[in-house]
Amino acid sequence: MTAGHRLGIDIGGTFTDFVLVDAAGGDVLAAKVLTTPHAPEEAVFRGIAALAAQRPSFLAAAAGVIHATTLVTNAILTRRGARTALITTAGFRDVIEMRREVRYDLFDMFIRYPEPLVPRHLRIGVRERVLADGRVLEALAEADVRDAARLFRAEGVEAVAVCLLHAYANPAHEQRIAEILAEELPRAELSLSHAVHPEPKEYERSSTTVVDAYVKRLTASYLDRLSDGLARQGYARPLFMMLSNGGTATAETAKRFPVRIVESGPAAGVEAAIYFGGRLGLSSLLAFDMGGTTAKLCLVEEGRAARTRHFEVDRVHRFKAGSGMPVAVPVYDLLEIGAGGGSIARVDDLGLIRVGPESAGSDPAPACYGLGGEAPTVTDADLALGYLNPAFFLGGDMQLDRGRAEAAITARVAEPAGLDMPRAAAGIHAIVNETMAAAGRVYVADKGKSPASLALVVTGGAGPVHAVGLARRLGCARVVVPPLAGVMSSLGLLAAPIAFERSRPVNRRVIGLDVAAVAHELDELRREAMALLPPNSTPEIRRSADLRYHGQDHALEIPITGEADAGLAERLEASFTAAYEALYGKVDDDNPIEIAALRVEARQSQPPPNLPAPRAGAPGVSSASRPAWQHDTERFEPTPVYRRETLALDQVITGPAIIEERESTTVIARGDRLRVHASGALIIDLAARGAAEEG
């Protein structure tokens, strides 16, 4: 993907975003259409048609198409996956239902957990046993597997997950089961735990493998329809997918391991913030992505966002850890909050205004869209407060109905709360900002950081409207609004590397480390990771080790620098001790350090998007003025409105002001200072003022 047009497509809960970049000339086109949840590819083809109206036949010459989607998560939430069965070691079939036997809420008398994706009668244990060191204690009873296959055939099973005890140490039994099932159930999709997640912890490995099997057929069908549709329009290259870890892979790889795209969409927003943070030379930043359904925050340090392998889907309580199904794949360690443009506002039994986490999404959508939605949302409040231009939403392609927005707010929030409509709308706006800020303060503090040292880098259609209010409540002194902020996640897809990670458990002490064995295992993992990249790739190889003190359960991921030579053990010990002390404030000198797992990631960098610079010359002038609510005076005041494309390099605007562009609107408060950077970003330095004076 080195020349020609490159297209990024990000499917969100409300909108599907597109960015088309001409790699040679730097020309950029963007589009935004409502998501079609019943058939996501319909929105994709509609957006491509809108771009083709301006660049006819661009797909035929396109160098690459990269896609992020919420398909896997939505399939699990709506239970639209395949009829799935599980084969496991005899005595372990209830692992996915017994979970960790830990209550995520000690005081909830009616605590609930998500229903397992595999019903109990389709969870079959077979006689076999492999020990933790890979030795076979009991041979596989193949008759048990064939009996299970006959049951699955009678039950109409479409996919089978296979997760045997300690298969990560010796996969021979899982491989034999796959051979038998290929004979007995040739049409069934198979997911083997040693291939999906070759690491210890039976519950997490079983859950991850079941999820992979459950969505495999649906993912393959969707990607095939999308690839075929692109091919019919002349696109002749591979389709790439954003992975949960911020890398991309071919659609064929995503079809083999669909669980790896479970957090595809949020990763694209983080990649966009990392890309622009690098262009601005920001060493530390807080990525903020607010779309129509949720808001995400992610801490980025030294150009890298922290990753985690503790992720859940299908939470009974969306924002309570432990209430969902674990998926042990590398994902960005981000905070997700039920606060977006479509978040629904209401008045509770105590007469207090509540916002979210329920969202109107694209169907029925906010009231102001005129698509059947009647509940007031954050977008309705922003429109009623004068922040959004009803005639310029999506550049005028979509008209907003301010009357519907005000009527919905009046009926469902203002009158029940005993407020007039403007104060009810201002309350909705302020509450959603405080909801995000409250969660963000805890998230940043947990990372040992102060918001005052972080710039807030904003993406998402709703992000620029709320960024200044959020930053002030968080304590961030600076806000950065990149160009094309409303579709920046799609641009992040074009900046992301093609990457895939492979891992292997090892369980070795650092003292007396067998360096030759480690070097051999790292080389095997390198070959496995490179095999999942496109042919002729020349990737950067990143190696790391999961280290912990003996007896601990959780490990820290430590980069492996230099060669795997005699000094490796000493370097690992020093790096782990420093990281452990920084995180926990102490070290355990008397406890030996051990390697729990080795990891290798192969990363093929892509040429960065070449965005046009802002124009030089005379400063742009205000194109209009309209009444907009000012939180410090609690009234509507005439506020100058600028079109972003008219702003000049180094132009300075002092708030209050509104900056409009096709995909988003930036709102700055009184005294805030906006400057147009050479990268095209709007850099906003906040005036000193109490959070109570800002929405």
C-alpha positions as CSV (number, residue, x, y, z in Angstrom):
1,M,0.0,0.0,0.0
2,T,2.5,2.5,-1.2
3,A,0.7,4.5,-3.9
4,G,-2.7,5.5,-5.1
5,H,-5.8,6.1,-3.0
6,R,-6.1,4.5,0.4
7,L,-9.6,4.2,2.0
8,G,-10.3,3.9,5.7
9,I,-13.8,2.7,6.8
10,D,-14.9,2.7,10.5
11,I,-18.4,1.4,11.3
12,G,-19.7,2.8,14.6
13,G,-22.9,2.4,16.5
14,T,-24.5,5.5,14.9
15,F,-22.4,6.5,11.9
16,T,-20.0,4.8,9.4
17,D,-17.1,7.0,8.6
18,F,-14.9,7.2,5.5
19,V,-11.6,8.9,4.7
20,L,-10.0,8.6,1.3
21,V,-6.4,9.8,1.0
22,D,-4.5,10.2,-2.3
23,A,-1.0,8.9,-1.2
24,A,0.6,10.8,-4.1
25,G,-1.0,14.2,-4.0
26,G,-2.2,14.4,-0.4
27,D,-5.8,15.1,-1.4
28,V,-8.3,14.0,1.3
29,L,-12.0,13.3,1.1
30,A,-14.3,12.3,3.9
31,A,-17.8,11.0,4.2
32,K,-20.2,10.0,7.0
33,V,-23.4,8.0,6.6
34,L,-25.8,6.4,9.1
35,T,-24.9,2.9,10.1
36,T,-27.2,0.1,8.9
37,P,-27.0,-2.4,11.9
38,H,-29.0,-5.1,10.1
39,A,-26.5,-5.2,7.2
40,P,-23.3,-3.1,7.9
41,E,-22.0,-3.5,4.4
42,E,-25.0,-1.5,3.0
43,A,-23.7,1.7,4.8
44,V,-20.2,0.9,3.5
45,F,-21.3,0.8,-0.1
46,R,-23.5,3.9,0.3
47,G,-20.5,5.8,1.6
48,I,-18.3,4.5,-1.2
49,A,-20.9,5.7,-3.7
50,A,-20.7,9.2,-2.1
51,L,-17.0,9.3,-2.5
52,A,-17.2,7.9,-6.0
53,A,-19.4,10.8,-7.0
54,Q,-16.4,13.1,-6.3
55,R,-13.6,10.6,-7.4
56,P,-15.1,8.3,-10.1
57,S,-13.7,4.8,-10.2
58,F,-11.2,5.4,-7.4
59,L,-11.6,1.9,-6.1
60,A,-10.2,0.4,-9.3
61,A,-6.9,2.1,-8.7
62,A,-7.0,2.0,-4.8
63,A,-3.8,0.8,-3.1
64,G,-5.7,-0.4,0.0
65,V,-8.9,-0.5,1.9
66,I,-8.7,-0.8,5.7
67,H,-11.8,-1.5,7.8
68,A,-12.8,-1.4,11.5
69,T,-16.1,-2.8,12.7
70,T,-18.2,-3.6,15.8
71,L,-19.5,-6.7,14.0
72,V,-18.1,-9.3,16.5
73,T,-19.2,-7.4,19.6
74,N,-22.7,-6.8,18.2
75,A,-23.1,-10.5,17.2
76,I,-22.3,-11.5,20.8
77,L,-24.6,-8.9,22.3
78,T,-27.5,-9.8,20.1
79,R,-26.7,-13.6,20.1
80,R,-26.6,-13.8,16.3
81,G,-23.6,-16.1,16.1
82,A,-23.5,-19.8,15.0
83,R,-25.0,-22.6,17.0
84,T,-21.8,-23.6,18.9
85,A,-20.6,-26.6,20.8
86,L,-17.6,-27.2,23.0
87,I,-15.3,-30.2,23.4
88,T,-13.1,-30.1,26.5
89,T,-11.4,-32.5,28.9
90,A,-13.8,-34.7,30.9
91,G,-14.8,-33.0,34.1
92,F,-14.2,-29.4,32.8
93,R,-17.3,-28.8,30.6
94,D,-18.8,-26.3,33.2
95,V,-15.7,-24.0,33.3
96,I,-17.3,-21.3,31.2
97,E,-20.4,-21.3,33.5
98,M,-18.6,-21.6,36.8
99,R,-16.3,-18.7,35.8
100,R,-13.9,-17.6,38.5
101,E,-16.6,-17.9,41.3
102,V,-15.9,-14.2,42.1
103,R,-18.8,-11.8,42.6
104,Y,-18.3,-8.5,40.7
105,D,-20.8,-6.9,43.2
106,L,-20.7,-8.2,46.7
107,F,-24.0,-6.6,47.7
108,D,-26.1,-7.4,44.7
109,M,-28.6,-10.0,46.0
110,F,-29.8,-10.7,42.4
111,I,-26.4,-10.8,40.7
112,R,-26.5,-11.9,37.1
113,Y,-23.9,-13.1,34.5
114,P,-24.2,-13.4,30.8
115,E,-25.7,-16.6,29.5
116,P,-22.9,-18.9,28.1
117,L,-22.7,-19.0,24.3
118,V,-22.7,-22.8,24.5
119,P,-25.7,-24.5,26.3
120,R,-24.7,-27.2,28.7
121,H,-26.0,-30.1,26.7
122,L,-23.6,-29.1,23.9
123,R,-20.6,-28.9,26.2
124,I,-19.0,-32.4,26.0
125,G,-16.1,-33.7,28.0
126,V,-13.9,-36.3,26.4
127,R,-11.4,-38.6,28.2
128,E,-7.8,-37.4,27.9
129,R,-5.3,-35.6,30.0
130,V,-2.2,-33.7,29.2
131,L,-0.1,-32.4,32.1
132,A,1.2,-28.8,32.5
133,D,4.6,-29.8,31.2
134,G,3.1,-31.3,28.0
135,R,3.4,-35.0,29.0
136,V,0.4,-37.2,28.1
137,L,-1.1,-38.8,31.2
138,E,-4.1,-40.3,29.4
139,A,-4.5,-40.9,25.7
140,L,-7.4,-39.3,23.8
141,A,-10.5,-41.5,23.7
142,E,-11.3,-41.0,20.0
143,A,-14.7,-42.8,20.5
144,D,-15.8,-40.0,22.8
145,V,-15.0,-37.5,20.1
146,R,-17.0,-39.4,17.5
147,D,-19.9,-39.7,19.9
148,A,-19.8,-36.0,20.5
149,A,-19.8,-35.4,16.7
150,R,-22.9,-37.5,16.2
151,L,-24.7,-35.5,18.9
152,F,-23.6,-32.2,17.3
153,R,-24.8,-33.3,13.9
154,A,-28.2,-34.2,15.3
155,E,-28.4,-30.8,17.1
156,G,-27.5,-28.8,14.0
157,V,-24.2,-27.5,15.4
158,E,-22.5,-25.1,13.0
159,A,-19.3,-24.4,15.0
160,V,-17.2,-26.3,17.5
161,A,-14.7,-24.9,20.1
162,V,-12.0,-27.3,21.3
163,C,-10.3,-26.4,24.6
164,L,-8.4,-29.2,26.4
165,L,-6.6,-28.9,29.6
166,H,-2.9,-27.7,29.0
167,A,-3.3,-27.9,25.3
168,Y,-1.0,-24.9,25.1
169,A,1.8,-27.2,26.3
170,N,1.0,-30.0,23.9
171,P,-1.7,-29.5,21.2
172,A,-1.6,-33.1,19.8
173,H,-5.0,-34.1,21.2
174,E,-6.7,-30.9,20.0
175,Q,-5.1,-31.5,16.6
176,R,-6.4,-35.0,16.5
177,I,-9.9,-33.9,17.5
178,A,-9.8,-31.4,14.6
179,E,-9.0,-34.2,12.2
180,I,-11.9,-36.3,13.5
181,L,-14.4,-33.4,13.3
182,A,-13.3,-32.7,9.8
183,E,-14.4,-36.2,8.9
184,E,-17.6,-36.2,11.0
185,L,-18.7,-32.6,10.6
186,P,-17.0,-31.3,7.5
187,R,-19.1,-28.1,7.3
188,A,-18.6,-27.0,10.9
189,E,-16.3,-24.1,11.8
190,L,-13.5,-25.1,14.2
191,S,-11.6,-23.1,16.8
192,L,-8.7,-24.7,18.6
193,S,-7.5,-23.2,21.9
194,H,-3.8,-23.8,21.2
195,A,-4.1,-21.7,18.0
196,V,-6.5,-19.0,19.3
197,H,-4.9,-18.4,22.8
198,P,-2.0,-20.7,23.6
199,E,-1.6,-19.7,27.2
200,P,-2.6,-21.0,30.7
201,K,-5.8,-20.2,32.6
202,E,-8.6,-22.5,31.5
203,Y,-11.5,-20.2,32.0
204,E,-10.1,-17.4,29.9
205,R,-8.8,-19.7,27.2
206,S,-12.1,-21.6,27.0
207,S,-14.1,-18.3,26.9
208,T,-11.9,-16.8,24.2
209,T,-12.0,-20.0,22.1
210,V,-15.8,-20.2,22.3
211,V,-16.2,-16.6,21.3
212,D,-13.9,-17.2,18.3
213,A,-15.9,-20.2,17.2
214,Y,-19.3,-18.4,17.8
215,V,-18.5,-15.5,15.4
216,K,-16.3,-17.3,12.9
217,R,-19.0,-18.1,10.3
218,L,-20.7,-14.7,10.7
219,T,-17.5,-12.8,10.3
220,A,-16.4,-14.9,7.3
221,S,-19.8,-14.3,5.6
222,Y,-19.7,-10.6,6.2
223,L,-16.1,-10.1,5.0
224,D,-16.8,-12.2,1.9
225,R,-19.9,-10.1,1.1
226,L,-17.8,-6.9,1.6
227,S,-14.9,-8.2,-0.4
228,D,-17.2,-9.4,-3.2
229,G,-18.9,-6.0,-3.3
230,L,-15.6,-4.2,-3.4
231,A,-14.4,-6.5,-6.2
232,R,-17.5,-5.8,-8.2
233,Q,-16.6,-2.1,-8.1
234,G,-13.1,-2.8,-9.4
235,Y,-11.1,-3.2,-6.2
236,A,-8.5,-5.8,-6.8
237,R,-6.3,-5.8,-3.7
238,P,-6.7,-7.5,-0.3
239,L,-9.1,-6.0,2.3
240,F,-7.4,-5.2,5.6
241,M,-9.0,-5.2,9.0
242,M,-8.1,-3.3,12.2
243,L,-7.2,-5.6,15.1
244,S,-8.0,-4.9,18.7
245,N,-4.3,-4.3,19.4
246,G,-4.0,-1.4,17.0
247,G,-2.4,-3.3,14.1
248,T,-4.1,-4.4,10.9
249,A,-4.3,-7.8,9.2
250,T,-5.7,-9.2,6.0
251,A,-9.4,-10.1,5.9
252,E,-8.3,-13.8,5.5
253,T,-6.4,-13.6,8.8
254,A,-9.4,-11.9,10.5
255,K,-11.5,-14.8,9.2
256,R,-9.1,-17.3,10.8
257,F,-9.1,-15.5,14.2
258,P,-12.2,-13.3,14.3
259,V,-11.9,-12.8,18.1
260,R,-8.9,-10.6,17.3
261,I,-11.2,-7.9,15.8
262,V,-13.6,-7.7,18.9
263,E,-12.3,-4.2,19.7
264,S,-11.6,-3.1,16.2
265,G,-13.3,0.2,16.2
266,P,-11.9,1.8,19.5
267,A,-8.4,0.8,18.4
268,A,-8.7,3.0,15.3
269,G,-9.4,6.1,17.4
270,V,-6.3,5.4,19.6
271,E,-4.2,5.0,16.5
272,A,-5.4,8.3,15.2
273,A,-4.5,10.1,18.4
274,I,-1.0,8.4,18.4
275,Y,-0.5,9.5,14.8
276,F,-1.3,13.2,15.5
277,G,0.4,13.2,18.8
278,G,3.6,12.2,17.0
279,R,3.1,15.0,14.4
280,L,2.8,17.6,17.2
281,G,5.6,16.2,19.3
282,L,3.5,15.4,22.3
283,S,5.2,12.9,24.5
284,S,2.2,12.3,26.7
285,L,-1.5,12.7,25.8
286,L,-5.0,11.6,26.6
287,A,-6.9,10.3,23.5
288,F,-10.6,11.2,23.7
289,D,-12.9,9.7,21.1
290,M,-16.6,10.5,21.5
291,G,-19.0,9.2,18.9
292,G,-22.7,8.6,18.8
293,T,-22.9,5.7,21.3
294,T,-19.8,5.8,23.6
295,A,-16.8,7.8,24.6
296,K,-13.3,6.4,25.0
297,L,-10.3,7.6,26.8
298,C,-6.8,6.1,26.4
299,L,-3.5,7.2,27.9
300,V,-0.6,7.5,25.4
301,E,3.0,7.8,26.6
302,E,6.1,8.1,24.4
303,G,4.0,7.4,21.4
304,R,2.6,4.1,22.7
305,A,-0.7,3.2,24.3
306,A,-0.8,0.7,27.1
307,R,-2.3,-2.7,26.2
308,T,-4.1,-5.2,28.3
309,R,-5.3,-8.8,28.0
310,H,-8.1,-8.4,30.5
311,F,-11.1,-7.6,28.4
312,E,-14.7,-8.6,28.5
313,V,-17.7,-8.7,26.1
314,D,-21.4,-8.9,26.8
315,R,-21.3,-7.4,30.3
316,V,-24.5,-7.6,32.2
317,H,-23.6,-4.2,33.6
318,R,-21.7,-2.6,30.8
319,F,-19.3,-0.7,32.9
320,K,-18.7,-3.2,35.8
321,A,-15.6,-5.4,35.4
322,G,-16.3,-9.0,36.0
323,S,-19.9,-9.0,34.7
324,G,-19.0,-10.2,31.2
325,M,-17.2,-12.9,29.3
326,P,-13.4,-12.6,29.2
327,V,-11.7,-12.5,25.9
328,A,-7.9,-12.9,26.3
329,V,-6.6,-11.0,23.3
330,P,-4.3,-7.9,23.3
331,V,-6.4,-4.7,23.3
332,Y,-5.7,-1.1,24.1
333,D,-6.1,-0.4,27.8
334,L,-8.8,2.2,27.3
335,L,-11.7,3.4,29.3
336,E,-15.1,3.2,27.7
337,I,-18.0,5.3,29.0
338,G,-21.7,5.2,28.0
339,A,-21.6,8.8,26.8
340,G,-22.1,9.7,23.2
341,G,-24.1,12.0,21.0
342,G,-27.0,9.5,21.0
343,S,-26.9,8.9,24.8
344,I,-30.5,9.3,26.1
345,A,-31.4,11.8,28.8
346,R,-34.2,11.2,31.4
347,V,-35.3,12.2,34.9
348,D,-35.1,9.5,37.6
349,D,-37.4,8.9,40.5
350,L,-35.5,11.5,42.6
351,G,-36.1,14.2,40.0
352,L,-32.5,14.2,38.9
353,I,-31.3,14.3,35.3
354,R,-29.5,11.2,34.1
355,V,-27.7,10.8,30.8
356,G,-26.8,7.4,29.3
357,P,-25.6,4.7,29.1
358,E,-28.6,3.8,26.9
359,S,-28.2,5.2,23.3
360,A,-30.6,6.0,20.5
361,G,-27.9,4.8,18.0
362,S,-28.8,5.1,14.3
363,D,-32.2,3.5,14.9
364,P,-34.4,5.2,16.2
365,A,-31.6,7.9,16.4
366,P,-31.8,11.3,18.2
367,A,-35.1,13.2,18.0
368,C,-33.6,15.9,15.9
369,Y,-32.8,13.5,13.1
370,G,-36.5,13.1,12.3
371,L,-36.1,9.3,11.9
372,G,-38.6,8.2,14.5
373,G,-36.6,8.8,17.7
374,E,-38.6,10.5,20.5
375,A,-36.2,10.4,23.4
376,P,-34.0,13.5,24.0
377,T,-30.3,12.8,23.5
378,V,-27.0,14.7,24.0
379,T,-27.1,15.7,20.3
380,D,-30.6,17.2,20.8
381,A,-29.2,19.2,23.8
382,D,-26.2,20.4,21.8
383,L,-28.5,21.5,19.0
384,A,-30.9,23.3,21.4
385,L,-28.0,25.1,23.0
386,G,-27.0,26.6,19.7
387,Y,-23.7,24.7,19.3
388,L,-24.8,22.7,16.2
389,N,-26.0,24.3,13.0
390,P,-29.1,22.5,11.9
391,A,-28.5,23.4,8.2
392,F,-24.9,22.3,8.2
393,F,-24.9,18.9,9.9
394,L,-22.7,16.7,7.7
395,G,-22.1,19.7,5.5
396,G,-25.8,20.2,4.9
397,D,-26.4,16.6,3.7
398,M,-28.5,16.0,6.7
399,Q,-30.9,18.5,8.2
400,L,-31.5,18.6,11.9
401,D,-34.9,19.6,13.4
402,R,-34.4,21.9,16.3
403,G,-38.1,22.0,17.1
404,R,-38.2,18.2,17.6
405,A,-35.1,18.4,19.8
406,E,-36.6,21.2,22.0
407,A,-39.9,19.4,22.2
408,A,-38.3,16.1,23.3
409,I,-36.2,17.9,26.0
410,T,-39.2,19.8,27.2
411,A,-41.5,16.8,27.5
412,R,-39.0,14.3,29.0
413,V,-36.5,16.3,30.9
414,A,-37.5,20.0,31.5
415,E,-41.1,19.5,32.7
416,P,-40.4,16.5,34.9
417,A,-37.4,18.2,36.5
418,G,-39.1,21.6,36.9
419,L,-36.7,23.5,34.6
420,D,-37.1,25.6,31.5
421,M,-35.9,24.0,28.3
422,P,-32.5,25.9,28.0
423,R,-31.5,25.0,31.5
424,A,-32.6,21.4,31.0
425,A,-30.5,21.2,27.8
426,A,-27.5,22.8,29.6
427,G,-27.9,20.3,32.4
428,I,-27.8,17.4,29.9
429,H,-24.6,18.9,28.3
430,A,-22.9,19.5,31.7
431,I,-23.9,16.0,33.1
432,V,-22.5,14.1,30.2
433,N,-19.2,16.1,30.5
434,E,-19.0,15.4,34.3
435,T,-19.8,11.7,33.7
436,M,-16.8,11.4,31.4
437,A,-14.6,13.6,33.6
438,A,-15.4,11.6,36.8
439,A,-14.5,8.3,35.1
440,G,-11.5,9.9,33.4
441,R,-10.0,11.2,36.7
442,V,-10.0,7.7,38.2
443,Y,-8.6,6.2,35.0
444,V,-5.7,8.7,34.8
445,A,-5.0,8.4,38.6
446,D,-4.8,4.6,38.3
447,K,-2.0,5.1,35.7
448,G,-0.1,7.3,38.1
449,K,-0.5,10.4,36.0
450,S,-1.9,13.9,36.5
451,P,-4.3,15.3,33.8
452,A,-2.5,18.7,34.1
453,S,0.5,17.1,32.3
454,L,-1.6,15.7,29.4
455,A,-3.0,17.2,26.3
456,L,-6.5,16.0,25.3
457,V,-6.4,14.9,21.7
458,V,-10.0,14.8,20.4
459,T,-11.6,12.6,17.8
460,G,-15.2,11.5,17.0
461,G,-18.2,13.4,15.7
462,A,-19.3,14.6,19.1
463,G,-15.9,15.0,20.6
464,P,-15.0,18.6,19.6
465,V,-18.3,19.9,21.0
466,H,-17.6,18.5,24.5
467,A,-13.7,18.5,24.5
468,V,-13.2,21.9,26.2
469,G,-15.8,21.2,28.9
470,L,-14.3,17.8,29.6
471,A,-10.7,19.1,29.6
472,R,-11.6,21.8,32.1
473,R,-13.3,19.4,34.4
474,L,-10.5,16.9,34.1
475,G,-7.8,19.5,34.6
476,C,-6.1,19.3,31.2
477,A,-4.7,22.7,30.2
478,R,-4.6,22.0,26.4
479,V,-7.0,20.5,23.8
480,V,-5.9,19.4,20.3
481,V,-8.6,19.0,17.6
482,P,-7.0,17.3,14.6
483,P,-8.3,18.0,11.1
484,L,-11.1,15.7,10.1
485,A,-11.7,15.0,13.8
486,G,-15.2,13.8,13.2
487,V,-13.8,10.9,11.0
488,M,-10.4,10.7,12.5
489,S,-10.8,7.0,13.5
490,S,-10.9,6.2,9.8
491,L,-7.7,8.2,9.2
492,G,-6.2,6.3,12.1
493,L,-6.8,3.1,10.1
494,L,-4.5,4.4,7.4
495,A,-1.8,5.2,9.9
496,A,-1.9,1.8,11.6
497,P,0.8,-0.8,10.8
498,I,0.0,-4.2,9.5
499,A,0.7,-6.3,12.6
500,F,0.1,-9.6,14.4
501,E,1.3,-11.1,17.7
502,R,2.0,-14.6,18.7
503,S,2.7,-15.8,22.2
504,R,3.9,-18.9,24.1
505,P,3.9,-19.8,27.8
506,V,7.3,-20.8,29.1
507,N,7.4,-20.7,32.9
508,R,11.2,-20.3,33.5
509,R,13.2,-18.7,36.2
510,V,15.3,-15.7,35.1
511,I,18.2,-16.9,37.3
512,G,20.1,-19.5,35.4
513,L,18.0,-18.8,32.2
514,D,18.5,-21.1,29.3
515,V,19.2,-18.3,26.8
516,A,19.6,-20.6,23.8
517,A,16.1,-22.1,24.4
518,V,14.6,-18.6,24.7
519,A,16.3,-17.5,21.5
520,H,14.9,-20.6,19.7
521,E,11.3,-19.9,21.0
522,L,11.5,-16.3,20.0
523,D,12.6,-17.2,16.5
524,E,9.7,-19.7,16.2
525,L,7.2,-17.1,17.3
526,R,8.7,-14.6,14.8
527,R,8.1,-17.1,12.0
528,E,4.5,-17.7,13.2
529,A,3.8,-13.9,13.3
530,M,5.4,-13.2,9.9
531,A,3.3,-16.0,8.4
532,L,0.2,-14.1,9.2
533,L,1.4,-10.9,7.4
534,P,1.0,-10.4,3.6
535,P,3.7,-12.0,1.4
536,N,7.0,-10.1,0.9
537,S,6.5,-8.1,4.1
538,T,9.7,-6.7,5.8
539,P,8.3,-6.1,9.3
540,E,9.8,-4.6,12.4
541,I,10.0,-7.4,15.1
542,R,9.0,-6.5,18.7
543,R,9.8,-9.0,21.3
544,S,8.7,-9.1,25.0
545,A,8.4,-11.3,28.0
546,D,5.7,-11.5,30.6
547,L,7.6,-11.4,34.0
548,R,6.4,-11.9,37.5
549,Y,7.6,-12.9,40.9
550,H,7.4,-16.6,41.7
551,G,4.0,-17.4,43.1
552,Q,2.2,-14.4,41.5
553,D,-0.7,-14.8,39.1
554,H,-0.4,-11.6,37.0
555,A,2.7,-10.6,35.0
556,L,4.1,-7.4,33.6
557,E,5.0,-7.3,29.9
558,I,8.7,-6.2,29.6
559,P,10.3,-5.4,26.2
560,I,13.2,-7.6,25.2
561,T,16.0,-5.3,24.0
562,G,19.2,-6.4,22.4
563,E,20.2,-9.9,21.4
564,A,19.2,-13.1,23.3
565,D,22.7,-13.4,24.7
566,A,24.4,-14.0,28.1
567,G,23.3,-10.5,29.3
568,L,19.6,-11.1,28.6
569,A,18.7,-12.4,32.1
570,E,20.3,-9.4,33.7
571,R,18.6,-6.9,31.4
572,L,15.2,-8.6,32.0
573,E,15.6,-8.5,35.8
574,A,16.6,-4.8,35.8
575,S,13.7,-3.8,33.5
576,F,11.2,-5.8,35.5
577,T,12.4,-4.5,38.9
578,A,12.2,-0.9,37.6
579,A,8.7,-1.4,36.1
580,Y,7.4,-3.2,39.2
581,E,8.7,-0.5,41.5
582,A,7.2,2.3,39.4
583,L,3.8,0.5,39.4
584,Y,3.6,-0.8,43.0
585,G,6.2,1.4,44.9
586,K,8.2,-1.6,46.1
587,V,10.1,-4.7,45.0
588,D,10.4,-8.2,46.4
589,D,14.2,-8.8,46.5
590,D,13.8,-12.2,48.2
591,N,11.5,-13.7,45.6
592,P,12.9,-15.1,42.3
593,I,11.6,-13.6,39.0
594,E,10.2,-15.9,36.4
595,I,9.1,-15.7,32.7
596,A,5.5,-16.6,32.3
597,A,5.3,-16.1,28.5
598,L,7.2,-14.9,25.5
599,R,5.6,-12.7,22.8
600,V,6.6,-11.6,19.4
601,E,4.8,-9.0,17.3
602,A,5.6,-8.4,13.6
603,R,4.8,-4.9,12.4
604,Q,4.8,-3.7,8.8
605,S,4.6,0.1,8.9
606,Q,2.4,1.9,6.4
607,P,3.1,5.3,4.7
608,P,1.5,8.0,6.9
609,P,-1.4,10.0,5.4
610,N,-0.2,13.2,3.8
611,L,-2.7,15.7,4.9
612,P,-2.8,19.2,3.3
613,A,-1.4,22.1,5.5
614,P,-3.6,25.0,6.4
615,R,-3.5,28.0,4.0
616,A,-1.2,30.9,4.6
617,G,-2.3,34.5,4.4
618,A,-4.9,36.7,6.0
619,P,-6.9,35.3,8.9
620,G,-10.3,33.8,8.2
621,V,-13.3,35.9,9.3
622,S,-16.4,34.9,11.1
623,S,-19.0,33.7,8.6
624,A,-22.0,34.2,10.9
625,S,-23.1,34.7,14.5
626,R,-25.8,32.8,16.4
627,P,-27.0,32.6,19.9
628,A,-25.2,29.9,21.9
629,W,-25.5,29.0,25.5
630,Q,-22.6,30.2,27.7
631,H,-22.3,28.2,30.9
632,D,-20.4,30.9,32.8
633,T,-23.3,33.4,32.4
634,E,-26.1,30.9,32.0
635,R,-27.7,32.6,29.1
636,F,-27.6,32.6,25.3
637,E,-25.2,35.1,23.8
638,P,-24.3,36.0,20.2
639,T,-21.3,33.8,19.3
640,P,-19.1,34.1,16.2
641,V,-19.1,31.1,13.9
642,Y,-16.1,30.2,11.7
643,R,-15.7,27.7,8.9
644,R,-12.6,25.6,9.7
645,E,-11.5,25.5,6.0
646,T,-11.2,29.3,6.0
647,L,-8.8,29.5,8.9
648,A,-5.2,30.5,8.2
649,L,-1.9,29.1,9.5
650,D,-1.2,30.5,13.0
651,Q,-4.5,32.3,13.2
652,V,-5.6,33.0,16.8
653,I,-9.2,33.0,18.0
654,T,-10.3,33.9,21.5
655,G,-13.5,32.4,22.8
656,P,-16.4,32.2,22.9
657,A,-16.5,30.9,19.4
658,I,-17.8,28.0,17.3
659,I,-15.7,26.4,14.5
660,E,-17.7,24.4,12.0
661,E,-16.6,21.7,9.6
662,R,-18.4,19.1,7.7
663,E,-18.0,16.2,10.1
664,S,-17.9,18.0,13.5
665,T,-18.1,21.2,15.4
666,T,-15.6,22.7,17.9
667,V,-16.9,24.8,20.7
668,I,-14.5,27.0,22.8
669,A,-15.5,28.9,25.9
670,R,-14.9,32.5,27.0
671,G,-11.2,33.3,27.3
672,D,-10.0,30.1,25.7
673,R,-7.3,30.7,23.0
674,L,-7.4,28.7,19.8
675,R,-4.4,28.6,17.4
676,V,-4.1,26.9,14.0
677,H,-1.1,24.7,13.9
678,A,1.0,23.9,10.8
679,S,-0.3,20.3,10.9
680,G,-3.9,21.6,10.5
681,A,-4.8,20.9,14.1
682,L,-6.6,23.4,16.3
683,I,-4.6,23.8,19.5
684,I,-6.8,25.3,22.3
685,D,-5.2,26.6,25.5
686,L,-7.9,26.8,28.2
687,A,-8.4,30.0,30.3
688,A,-8.1,29.5,34.0
689,R,-11.6,29.1,35.4
690,G,-13.5,26.8,37.8
691,A,-15.1,23.7,36.4
692,A,-18.5,24.9,37.8
693,E,-18.4,27.7,35.2
694,E,-18.0,25.3,32.3
695,G,-20.4,22.9,30.7
